[in-house]
Amino acid sequence: MSGRADRWIRRTTIGCVGVLALIAGTVSYLHMHLLVELHGQPGWVAALTPLMLLLVSSAGLVAEPLLVAAG
């Protein structure tokens, strides 16, 4: 394949994965928010709990290869 085709495939793939990640993250956030709300937590707790869980789990996925390489 030509370099131009390779770049197009790479950019399209990155774009599609980004959109899929955005959709999955949004759905996951909304489900966790509803769960926390249904358990009687105030609105600010229901908003921040899923956000923190998503951020911590994402950081863990990013840090894991670094920890394995260092260990």
Secondary structure, 3 states (H helix, E strand, C coil): CCHHHHHHHHHHHHHHHHHHHHHHHHHHHHHHHHHHHHCCCCHHHHHHHHHHHHHHHHHHHHHHHHHHHHC
